[in-house]
Amino acid sequence: METIVIQTEYIKLDALLKYAAVVGSGGEAKTVIADGLVSVNGEVCTMRGKKLRPGDTVRFDRYTLQVTSA
């Protein structure tokens, strides 16, 4: 599991995937989210603008990302 530290109140799902470098571009993030390949807190999420807050967990492919605050 990789910990992603954010300085703001939240980060959007597509931005998190780019920030964590698990996708190569925003377009790729949009595609994998729309295809239902990403889960948030154990549930498939197809909303690329989903707001993630500290404590949320994102899974994609072989990656598990835990959002925390600074």
C-alpha positions in Angstrom: 0.0 0.0 0.0 1.3 3.4 -0.9 0.4 6.5 1.2 -0.5 9.6 -0.7 -0.2 12.8 1.4 -2.4 15.7 0.3 -2.1 19.3 1.5 -5.7 20.2 0.7 -9.1 19.1 2.0 -9.6 16.7 -0.9 -8.2 15.5 -4.2 -10.2 14.3 -7.2 -9.9 10.7 -8.3 -8.5 11.4 -11.7 -5.9 13.8 -10.2 -4.9 11.2 -7.6 -4.2 8.6 -10.2 -2.0 11.1 -12.1 -0.3 12.4 -8.9 0.6 8.9 -7.8 1.9 8.1 -11.3 -0.2 5.0 -11.7 -1.4 6.3 -15.1 0.5 8.3 -17.6 -2.0 11.0 -18.4 -5.3 12.5 -17.6 -6.8 10.8 -20.6 -5.7 7.5 -19.4 -7.1 8.2 -15.9 -10.5 9.1 -17.5 -10.5 5.9 -19.5 -9.6 3.5 -16.6 -12.2 5.2 -14.3 -14.9 5.1 -17.0 -14.2 1.4 -17.7 -14.8 0.5 -14.0 -11.3 -0.5 -13.3 -10.9 1.7 -10.2 -12.4 1.1 -6.7 -12.8 3.6 -3.9 -13.2 2.2 -0.4 -14.0 -1.2 -1.8 -16.6 -0.1 -4.4 -16.2 0.4 -8.1 -16.2 4.1 -8.9 -16.8 5.6 -12.4 -16.9 9.2 -11.3 -13.5 10.8 -12.2 -14.3 13.9 -10.2 -15.0 11.9 -7.0 -13.6 13.8 -4.1 -11.2 11.8 -2.0 -10.4 12.8 1.5 -7.9 11.5 4.1 -8.8 7.9 5.1 -10.0 6.9 1.6 -8.4 3.9 -0.1 -8.2 3.6 -3.9 -7.4 0.4 -5.8 -6.3 0.2 -9.4 -4.5 -2.7 -11.1 -1.8 -3.7 -8.7 -1.8 -0.4 -6.8 -3.4 0.4 -3.5 -3.3 4.0 -2.5 -4.2 5.4 1.0 -5.0 9.1 1.1 -3.7 10.9 4.2 -3.3 14.6 5.2 -0.1 16.4 6.0 
